[in-house]
Structures are given as structure tokens and as C-alpha cells.
Amino acid sequence: MAAQEPRRTLDLGARRRLWVLEDGVFITDAGNLLGGSRRMRLRGAMHAALVRTEGALVLLDAGFGPEVPAPLAGHYELRRERSLPEAVRAAGSEPEEVTHVVLSHLDPDHVGWALGEGRAFPAATVYAQREALEEARRMPEKDGRRLAVPAVERGVSEGWLELLEGDGEVAPGVRVEVRSGHSAGHQISWIEGGEAAALFTADLAPAKIWLNPDLIAGVDTDPEAARRNRIEVLTEAEERGAFVILYHEPRDALVTVRRTAEGFEGVPLEG
């Protein structure tokens, strides 16, 4: 019997609907994510979330863009059958209809379509944390986060990018919450409608393996903060029965979580 297709849409009540979108997959050396010199290749997806709410169409994170930035091209191989703008169309909307783009942080695999030349979502206001920009300015010249600095500064100057300072609601029912650890100013998003809720964890817990709080990524800038925030956020998601979107999980990107002896596990939603 063929396996059921993973669930990709949610009705959250209060006139809120969510789609989990694909922007392809990347292949990279394990050492790029876990640290060290592991001779193993890892496969990760990019699953943005699109939220229809009152008077707004909100995109959470924005993939690599048309291609991997040149300084990182030797480290990541990008494969996709459908781009993020095409995925927005497949969900029934046009890229020009997106009103908000919320960037969890400034890593290049989260910002590309929002900040790249030509801006794929030209009518949208882009939101990022000021603390994320300040950290990116301090990074080495060819670091992925540093690459985003000129576009962010241009967006602020031209008025299409807003720097946030802490938690808050960016659209009806879409609330950001700063949970640092992977990076400074890293923000997760809660999508809330009535009693239902969904959680976009971004790189705080980007895939099933990272539901183990003790697994620390080699690219986390503050491992202890990442561990503490991961436990707090996933505990809240379990207690609330929230749906969780795992940005980098290749197949089962939409799950609920439950506590185990090792931390948490993701339970896929099917059909």
C-alpha cells in the first residue's frame, strides 16, 4: 500500500488558514550543520509557511532564492522542482498578494526570495529583528548572515523592511517571539486562531532530529540558550496541542510533538 501524502494545510479557525510550502531541498556536508569534519552528506528541505488571516497574507521565511549565494555555492547543492513563488501560486495566491514576510533570522536559506535582487514578494513588508541585523554586521565578511546586511539596510532605507525589537503581533493572529540560541534575535512565530494554534520553529527546532534538546548544531551561536529555549517552546507546543512546522524536515514537515525519555518526538499529520 502506498504511503499517504503528508498533510500540508491547516484550518485554524477565526478565518485563518495555513499552508506549508516547499522551496526544494539542499544537500550539504554534515560538518556544515553539526560541526567538526564529518564525512557524510545531509539532505534538508526548506518549508516556508503561508498564513491567510484577516486582511493579510503572511509568509514565514523565504528559502534560498533563485540560487545559492556565490560564497556558499561550494557548500550547498540546491535541488527543486518548484520554487517558493510557484508554491505560493499552487496554494491559490499570487506572490504580489503577500503582505508580510517574517524572517526568523538572516541565514541565507531563510531570506533569499525576500531580500534578493528583484524581490519575489514586492508588495510585502519584510520583518526581522534588529538584534539579528546587529549580529550579522559582526560576522566575518563571507558568512551567510553577513551577506544579508546590505539588503536589510537597503530595505530599511527604502521603507519595505521593518526592524522589530522583541516580541509582538505582526498581523492578526500571527505573533513573533524572540528565542535566541541558533542566532541572536532568532524569532519563532505562533499562528493562533480560536483554540487552535500552530508554531513555526524555524531553526530553533528545524527537523525531527532537533526535537532532542541535547543535540546542538555546530552553527548555534549560543548552545545553552538554544537548548533552554527549545525545551520551553516544545513544552508549550505539547501542552497547547499546537501543530508544529519543521522548516528543514524533508518529508513530514507538519507534526504535533510529544515528550519522550530523550526529549520530544514529532508525530506526522497525514492526509
Secondary structure, 3 states (H helix, E strand, C coil): CCCCCECCEEEEECCEEEEEEEEEEEEEEHHHHHCCCCCCEEEEEEEEEEEEECCEEEEECCCCCCCCCHHHCCCEEEECCCCHHHHHHHCCCCHHHCCEEECCCCCHHHHHHHHCCCCCCCCCEEEEEHHHHHHHHHCCCCCHHHHCHHHHHHHHHHCCEEEECCCEEEECCEEEEECCCCCCCCEEEEEEECCEEEEECCCCCCCHHHHCCCCCCCCCCCHHHHHHHHHHHHHHHHHHCCEEECCCCCCCCEEEEEEECCEEEEEECEC
